[in-house]
């Protein structure tokens, strides 16, 4: 029998079939299988009656999927359409060789993206990105340790370095400070805005995020953080930043004070596109590949090992500065239903 092949964007009614596909082909307890709220929050477009998944079907049956997260999913007024690729999986029984690659090659035509990126790229997928002209590599992992950690979660914690710049750090509300956040985004020519940050972080169905304003003279940026409880310890991760990225290199002292005041074991930042020498000169510890210092990335469940997050991106519009944080893709969402105590 002749195989009928179709590539299309998923409709809302395809949700059950996609989640069933993940249960069969990925794992039975995948977060999208066990928690439909997370699935819908990341991929459902109710106004368009679609799901942000590209489907490869054979005779009407899903054989490969490519999930994606467009900027417009969180704000219709973003300055450019950036698309970040998420879950990518092909069925073991798929009869069409390279079905997943076909989806990958179609993503820009289907979304009209100005920019396509991915974080946490698998070892098997990374060569495909390279062949298609994407910039690839490993994200830098910067850490601010507590000089006297209250819980001693980590076996080894380097003593924080100095930070002489008088950067101000103030907690803000994304809901109450929309005008200021929009001004900061516009001044930095950011592709994001206050609406984007509110929908991406303040309205997350599972996680609680906090926003802080960093200021030094006329330079400002907003950082988005999330606390994680590990037993009796607290750690903090910076998941996103908008505004003057260069200010982060000078903000070590302010973040070190935040770590101390909050009683965090450490604060970390996964990022690519910042000047690593400026960051380390500013005081940050750069956790390198094969580092003996362990700064875990996975907490659901806790895995006491280092993780190197790979990235891939490609600009299709005018060249501009590309700085990516872990929150830009799908690397800061629950991995399982039960959160650690």
Beta strands, then each sheet from edge to edge (+ up, - down):
strand 1: 5-11
strand 2: 44-45
strand 3: 50-58
strand 4: 61-70
strand 5: 82-90
strand 6: 115-119
strand 7: 135-138
strand 8: 140-145
strand 9: 168-172
strand 10: 210-216
strand 11: 219-230
strand 12: 233-243
strand 13: 266-272
strand 14: 285-286
strand 15: 310-315
strand 16: 324-325
sheet 1: 1+ 3- 2+
sheet 2: 1+ 3- 4+ 5- 6- 15+ 7-
sheet 3: 9+ 10- 11+ 12- 13- 8+ 14-
sheet 4: 9+ 10- 11+ 12- 13- 16+
end
